């Protein structure tokens, strides 16, 4: 396991509204600049449901497959794993938690990379940590603009 990349942000909206925006697969490209389109979507989002998005980062494009590990609407928690399409066993686990606050919600996203190849473990991941932190911050900022208060 490698270092977890994490960021939190206050959003002036109720936790349920924030969580619903996070799990709206169709809306992902509206607040995540690296996701260019949703290629495949599940009929219903529940544990085991999968989707595919088209990603553009570092001058390259690829499809990324994701699967729901946990979706707890009561605790406002969403966990999913994503990996590049193909045979590479590397993946990232994303954990989203939304906690109520007096001003609305505190959203925390954690990305736990699981690089399994030499290239990802020793070359790409060390270079991507800084930019990924910035991308997560930017995504949370855009998410905050979209969630109805």
C-alpha positions in Angstrom: 0.0 0.0 0.0 1.2 3.5 -0.7 0.3 6.9 0.9 -3.3 7.9 0.9 -4.0 11.2 -0.8 -6.8 13.1 1.0 -8.5 16.4 1.0 -11.6 17.9 2.8 -13.8 20.8 2.0 -16.8 22.6 3.5 -19.9 22.7 1.3 -22.9 24.8 2.2 -25.5 22.1 1.5 -27.0 19.2 3.5 -25.1 15.9 3.5 -27.7 14.0 1.5 -27.6 16.6 -1.3 -23.8 16.5 -1.4 -23.7 12.7 -1.5 -26.4 12.5 -4.2 -24.2 14.8 -6.4 -21.1 12.7 -5.7 -22.9 9.5 -6.7 -24.6 10.9 -9.8 -22.4 9.1 -12.3 -23.9 11.0 -15.3 -22.8 14.3 -13.7 -19.1 13.3 -13.1 -17.7 15.2 -16.1 -19.4 18.4 -14.8 -17.2 18.6 -11.7 -14.2 16.4 -12.5 -12.1 17.9 -15.3 -10.2 14.7 -16.0 -13.4 12.8 -16.8 -14.4 13.7 -20.3 -17.4 11.4 -20.7 -19.3 8.6 -19.1 -19.1 5.6 -21.5 -21.1 3.1 -19.6 -23.3 3.6 -16.5 -25.2 1.2 -14.2 -29.0 1.1 -14.2 -28.9 1.4 -10.4 -26.0 2.4 -8.1 -25.4 -0.2 -5.4 -22.6 -2.4 -4.2 -21.1 -4.2 -7.1 -22.5 -1.8 -9.7 -19.9 -0.7 -12.4 -19.4 2.1 -14.8 -16.8 3.3 -17.3 -15.6 6.8 -17.9 -13.2 8.3 -20.5 -10.3 10.1 -18.8 -7.8 12.6 -20.2 -4.7 13.4 -18.2 -1.1 14.0 -18.9 -1.7 14.2 -22.6 -3.2 10.7 -22.7 -6.7 9.3 -23.0 -8.0 6.0 -21.6 -11.1 4.3 -20.2 -11.3 3.8 -16.5 -13.6 1.2 -15.0 -15.1 1.7 -11.5 -17.0 -0.5 -9.2 -19.0 0.4 -6.0 -17.4 -1.2 -2.9 -19.8 0.5 -0.4 -22.7 2.9 -0.7 -24.2 3.9 2.7 -26.7 6.7 2.2 -27.5 6.8 6.0 -23.8 7.4 6.9 -23.2 9.4 3.7 -20.3 7.2 2.7 -19.3 6.1 -0.8 -16.4 3.8 -1.7 -15.4 2.7 -5.1 -12.4 1.2 -6.9 -11.2 2.4 -10.3 -8.7 1.0 -12.7 -7.6 1.5 -16.2 -9.2 -0.7 -18.7 -7.0 -3.7 -19.6 -4.9 -6.3 -17.8 -3.0 -4.0 -15.4 -3.9 -5.1 -11.9 -3.2 -1.7 -10.4 -6.2 0.2 -9.0 -7.2 3.1 -6.7 -9.7 2.9 -3.9 -11.7 6.2 -3.5 -13.5 6.9 -0.2 -16.0 9.8 0.0 -17.4 10.7 3.4 -19.8 13.6 4.0 -20.3 14.8 7.6 -22.9 17.2 8.8 -21.6 20.6 10.1 -23.4 23.7 11.3 -22.7 25.3 7.9 -23.8 22.3 5.8 -21.3 19.5 5.2 -17.7 18.6 5.3 -16.7 16.4 2.4 -13.5 14.3 2.7 -12.2 12.3 -0.3 -9.4 9.8 0.1 -7.6 8.2 -2.7 -5.6 5.0 -1.8 -3.5 3.9 -4.7 -2.6 0.3 -5.1 0.1 0.2 -7.8 1.0 -3.3 -8.8 3.4 -2.7 -11.7 7.0 -1.4 -11.5 6.2 1.6 -13.7 3.2 2.7 -11.7 4.8 2.1 -8.3 8.2 3.6 -8.9 7.7 6.1 -11.7 4.2 7.4 -12.4 2.7 7.4 -8.9 5.5 9.5 -7.3 5.1 12.0 -10.1 1.3 12.1 -9.9 0.8 12.7 -6.2 1.2 16.5 -6.3 -1.0 17.0 -9.4 -3.6 14.5 -8.1 -3.9 16.6 -4.9 -4.6 19.7 -6.9 -7.1 17.8 -9.1 -9.0 16.6 -6.0 -9.1 20.1 -4.6 -10.4 21.5 -7.9 -13.0 18.8 -8.2 -14.3 19.5 -4.7 -14.5 23.2 -5.5 -16.6 22.5 -8.6 -18.7 20.0 -6.7 -19.5 22.7 -4.2 -20.7 25.0 -6.9 -23.1 22.4 -8.2 -24.8 21.1 -5.1 -28.0 22.9 -4.3 -28.0 24.5 -0.8 
